[in-house]
Amino acid sequence: MAVAGEAGTRAATLSDVARRAGVSIATASKALNDRGDVAAATRARVRAAADELAFTPNAMAKGLLAGRTGTVGLLTSDLEGRFMLPILMGAEDAFGAGRINVFLCDARGDAIREQHHLRELLSRRVDGIIVVGRQTDPRPSLGQDIPVPVVYAYAPSDDPRDLSLTPDNVAGGRMAIEHLLACGRRRIAHISGDPSYAAAQDRLTGARGALAEAGLDLVGAPMFSEWSEHWGRDAAALLLQRHPEIDAIFCGSDQIARGVLDSARDLGRSVPDDLAVIGYDNWEVLAANSRPELTSIDANLQQLGRQAALRVFDAIDSVDIGSGTRTLPVRLVIRGSTIARR
């Protein structure tokens, strides 16, 4: 039905629906577009109010996109990277649910190219931008004079006034060690990649914290080099020869862990019977095809991308999304490299 007004009747607006349902405009928008954390009862109440007011899809489009283009920019620095694709998939899933068009731009790690893509996105009048970094080290902010909401994913902005979402690598390192301790391991070593990466240092910090709480320390010094199977093989061979008492190795990536499995096999060490091995990233093509299959920490990158998209939606709906760097949960995926099959 039409809503009575001073000038007669008019089409219902999103504000009318929100008022009828007793919720905010932002909550009404989320409920009608199947996005955000909206309770089922609230979603039903909003939809019932929309039906009562004959709030049509066309009216919804006018209410939600007045002065907007219905487009969002995804600005990445490494489209072919291993970590970018699940983040972009999660973001695009959320955008698809909200019927938002996406402009995807790959700066290939070049600052000049990134500025060019940024100008192009703004010239197309996108409603918001997600900036996806190639690693978890802080990256330069796009600045505070961008006329649309910007959310940083994976690589946090170096400006605390921006909102950044990144995986909790400290918690991931802690989770890996806690799992090894729960498996009865006490003589644990660590092999990781490039020590200049924030992810490498954060994972080590988490690991050492968990060991300290158990009254333990790493066997030998943590070993750093490159994120490769070749390094994993060489480091494990040296480590196991120097410290044959080691009963577990926490690896900074699945690639490194695959190399560790190779050296363990060459040296006659049974995995997981007398040596447990855990990786990081849960790269399915590696983890599920290892011998034995590789236990790993999953950074939940698809969920990270989805959450970044939802925060952009919130900002478009005039919701205060806050600022600073927020870490999102990671999870443990247990396979045969730490727990033997019965």
ChimeraX attribute file (.defattr): number of C-alpha atoms within 10 A of each C-alpha:
attribute: neighborCount
match mode: 1-to-1
recipient: residues
	/A:1	13
	/A:2	14
	/A:3	13
	/A:4	11
	/A:5	8
	/A:6	6
	/A:7	6
	/A:8	8
	/A:9	11
	/A:10	12
	/A:11	14
	/A:12	21
	/A:13	22
	/A:14	22
	/A:15	16
	/A:16	18
	/A:17	27
	/A:18	21
	/A:19	15
	/A:20	16
	/A:21	21
	/A:22	15
	/A:23	15
	/A:24	15
	/A:25	20
	/A:26	20
	/A:27	24
	/A:28	27
	/A:29	25
	/A:30	21
	/A:31	21
	/A:32	18
	/A:33	14
	/A:34	14
	/A:35	17
	/A:36	18
	/A:37	11
	/A:38	14
	/A:39	11
	/A:40	10
	/A:41	9
	/A:42	16
	/A:43	21
	/A:44	15
	/A:45	20
	/A:46	25
	/A:47	19
	/A:48	15
	/A:49	20
	/A:50	24
	/A:51	13
	/A:52	14
	/A:53	18
	/A:54	17
	/A:55	20
	/A:56	14
	/A:57	10
	/A:58	9
	/A:59	15
	/A:60	18
	/A:61	14
	/A:62	14
	/A:63	15
	/A:64	18
	/A:65	14
	/A:66	10
	/A:67	10
	/A:68	13
	/A:69	13
	/A:70	19
	/A:71	18
	/A:72	28
	/A:73	24
	/A:74	23
	/A:75	24
	/A:76	25
	/A:77	21
	/A:78	20
	/A:79	20
	/A:80	12
	/A:81	14
	/A:82	12
	/A:83	20
	/A:84	22
	/A:85	16
	/A:86	18
	/A:87	23
	/A:88	27
	/A:89	17
	/A:90	21
	/A:91	25
	/A:92	22
	/A:93	16
	/A:94	23
	/A:95	22
	/A:96	12
	/A:97	11
	/A:98	18
	/A:99	12
	/A:100	16
	/A:101	15
	/A:102	18
	/A:103	15
	/A:104	17
	/A:105	21
	/A:106	17
	/A:107	18
	/A:108	16
	/A:109	14
	/A:110	11
	/A:111	12
	/A:112	10
	/A:113	15
	/A:114	19
	/A:115	13
	/A:116	12
	/A:117	20
	/A:118	20
	/A:119	12
	/A:120	15
	/A:121	22
	/A:122	17
	/A:123	9
	/A:124	14
	/A:125	18
	/A:126	21
	/A:127	24
	/A:128	25
	/A:129	26
	/A:130	24
	/A:131	22
	/A:132	29
	/A:133	25
	/A:134	20
	/A:135	20
	/A:136	22
	/A:137	16
	/A:138	17
	/A:139	15
	/A:140	11
	/A:141	16
	/A:142	17
	/A:143	11
	/A:144	12
	/A:145	6
	/A:146	12
	/A:147	11
	/A:148	16
	/A:149	22
	/A:150	26
	/A:151	25
	/A:152	26
	/A:153	33
	/A:154	26
	/A:155	22
	/A:156	28
	/A:157	26
	/A:158	16
	/A:159	18
	/A:160	12
	/A:161	14
	/A:162	21
	/A:163	21
	/A:164	27
	/A:165	25
	/A:166	25
	/A:167	22
	/A:168	21
	/A:169	27
	/A:170	21
	/A:171	22
	/A:172	28
	/A:173	28
	/A:174	20
	/A:175	20
	/A:176	28
	/A:177	25
	/A:178	19
	/A:179	17
	/A:180	22
	/A:181	17
	/A:182	10
	/A:183	14
	/A:184	12
	/A:185	19
	/A:186	21
	/A:187	20
	/A:188	24
	/A:189	23
	/A:190	25
	/A:191	27
	/A:192	30
	/A:193	22
	/A:194	15
	/A:195	14
	/A:196	11
	/A:197	12
	/A:198	16
	/A:199	23
	/A:200	23
	/A:201	19
	/A:202	19
	/A:203	26
	/A:204	25
	/A:205	17
	/A:206	22
	/A:207	26
	/A:208	20
	/A:209	19
	/A:210	21
	/A:211	18
	/A:212	12
	/A:213	10
	/A:214	12
	/A:215	9
	/A:216	14
	/A:217	18
	/A:218	18
	/A:219	18
	/A:220	14
	/A:221	11
	/A:222	14
	/A:223	19
	/A:224	18
	/A:225	14
	/A:226	16
	/A:227	20
	/A:228	17
	/A:229	19
	/A:230	15
	/A:231	23
	/A:232	30
	/A:233	22
	/A:234	15
	/A:235	22
	/A:236	26
	/A:237	18
	/A:238	12
	/A:239	21
	/A:240	19
	/A:241	12
	/A:242	11
	/A:243	13
	/A:244	11
	/A:245	14
	/A:246	21
	/A:247	23
	/A:248	27
	/A:249	29
	/A:250	28
	/A:251	32
	/A:252	29
	/A:253	25
	/A:254	30
	/A:255	26
	/A:256	28
	/A:257	34
	/A:258	29
	/A:259	21
	/A:260	29
	/A:261	29
	/A:262	20
	/A:263	20
	/A:264	20
	/A:265	12
	/A:266	12
	/A:267	13
	/A:268	8
	/A:269	18
	/A:270	14
	/A:271	21
	/A:272	20
	/A:273	12
	/A:274	13
	/A:275	20
	/A:276	28
	/A:277	29
	/A:278	35
	/A:279	28
	/A:280	28
	/A:281	25
	/A:282	24
	/A:283	20
	/A:284	14
	/A:285	9
	/A:286	16
	/A:287	26
	/A:288	15
	/A:289	12
	/A:290	18
	/A:291	15
	/A:292	19
	/A:293	17
	/A:294	30
	/A:295	28
	/A:296	30
	/A:297	26
	/A:298	19
	/A:299	23
	/A:300	19
	/A:301	26
	/A:302	20
	/A:303	21
	/A:304	26
	/A:305	28
	/A:306	22
	/A:307	21
	/A:308	30
	/A:309	28
	/A:310	22
	/A:311	23
	/A:312	24
	/A:313	26
	/A:314	20
	/A:315	20
	/A:316	19
	/A:317	16
	/A:318	12
	/A:319	15
	/A:320	10
	/A:321	16
	/A:322	12
	/A:323	14
	/A:324	14
	/A:325	21
	/A:326	14
	/A:327	16
	/A:328	18
	/A:329	17
	/A:330	22
	/A:331	17
	/A:332	18
	/A:333	17
	/A:334	16
	/A:335	17
	/A:336	20
	/A:337	27
	/A:338	26
	/A:339	19
	/A:340	12
	/A:341	8
	/A:342	3
